[in-house]
Amino acid sequence: MSSKVIVTIFGASGDLAKRKLYPSLFRLYKSGNLSKHFAVIGTARRPWSKEYFESVVVEAIADLADSPEQAQEFASHFYYQSHDVQDTEHYIELRKLQNQLNEQYQAEHNKLFFLSMAPQFFGTIAKHLKSENIVDGKGFERLIVEKPFGTDLATASQLNEELLAAFDEEQIFRIDHYLGKEMIQSIFAIRFANLLFENIWNRDYIDNVQITFAEKLGVEERGGYYDQSGALRDMVQNHTLQLLSLLAMDKPKSFSKEDIRAEKVKVFERLVQPDKDDFIRGQYKSGTVKGKKYISYRSEPNVNPDSMTETFASGAFFVNSERFRDVPFFFRTGKRLTEKGTLVNIVFKQMESIFGEELAPNVLTIHIQPTEGFSLSMNGKEVGERFSLAPLSLDYRTDATASGASPDPYEKLIFDVLNNDSTNFSHWDEVRSSWELIDQIEELWRSNEVPLHEYPVGSMGPDASFELLREFGADWQWSPNK
Ligand code: NAD
């Protein structure tokens, strides 16, 4: 890994930079993954001084530093450049600073650019980085872009073309922060390091897969953005389909980024055309939970009072592969649900019983957040003289506080970029295929052939999402509302 690098963050005064990027860079510094040969250029519109920027960084890492001296030493690597991304002059200044810091820190011309800004600016930044010779072909040059990557296939393709004018696909790292989460990465271990699962991870043994991304919060202050996006684009096109690809892929030849990507891309290419009856959309209405009143989605600030945007999406994807043909991959994601939780349930097929009583199917649950770990539900014998069956669970879980030991996804992902490892990022082939599919669902929804169901706050979404599973002879395994 090269820890010699100049990192330029576009959007350095923003929320993401303060909450995630500075703490993650600090953890990498503390663990020795970034050493004395690194500097960070922060750019944003505000006219900050270096001193003020350093104080922002120190504040962002206050809880992580061992001493004020350590925090200050780290912050001394940060430089600020007031910058309007549309203004060519500013890139000339940026190049001067980049070159100066490269000399000062002996960074061997290695450059990392993190676009932590609204995506409408990504194209213009890439174009200027190239035209103003900041991207000069010396050292490594890598670009990290935040989500969302387009709002449909057309805008995503256009954005991709704009980035390709300055960077190759191999240099572009599209962040999906869920891919940096510890338990998502441990799917590889669970699947491919255990004979027990490796041999039964297919349509002969798995009845269905259930992916839930539930949020308890509403749209908060993001109403303006969310109303243009909705749950399908915000959560399904990226996180849900990426997770699905890890669950559905065949065993890669090796753990290399090339082999893993090849298998993931095959899953995306084999996703079956959506059937309108298999996808449900919903929107939360006003209501009271535990005595507290909540407004409806349409009454949220910056949301169109007649909005048809979904705050809940659910459905069944199918992958046309030998391994998983006809096995439904159910998903649901939404806001103002009962409880926050991201998890996957792998529901195995029901066995024929010799005991005269029905057997519950085995279920492997992968808990992604806020708890991390996995559990396996089994049928055991009830303690006592008589023989009867009782459910039991093998559980390996850490709670949210204990999982502080897991690296933050951004720390892990920046580490990967420094290592030139794109395994945990979305490749353009994956992004293109996922938008192709999502565009088709959006089209069905826009034609209003699929109703927009209302659902009560504090529920797990509209009844239609439960009915959908019943049509396949299944039930949602995780029912925090019960
Ligand atoms: P933010 O609004 O807090 O910050 C935006 C930054 O861009 C600010 O530093 C601002 O000064 C800068 N900026 C805006 N216009 C500019 C211009 N013309 N020239 C120069 N700088 C300009 O946004 P954020 O929450 O930090 O999010 C940044 C990106 O990350 C967005 O793409 C967002 O979708 C994505 N994202 C954010 C989060 C999060 O938790 N905040 C999570 C996932 C993805």
Boltz pocket constraint, residues with backbone or C-beta under 6 A from the ligand:
constraints:
  - pocket:
      binder: B
      contacts: [[A, 10], [A, 11], [A, 12], [A, 13], [A, 14], [A, 15], [A, 16], [A, 17], [A, 43], [A, 44], [A, 45], [A, 46], [A, 83], [A, 84], [A, 85], [A, 86], [A, 115], [A, 116], [A, 117], [A, 118], [A, 119], [A, 146], [A, 147], [A, 148]]
      max_distance: 6.0
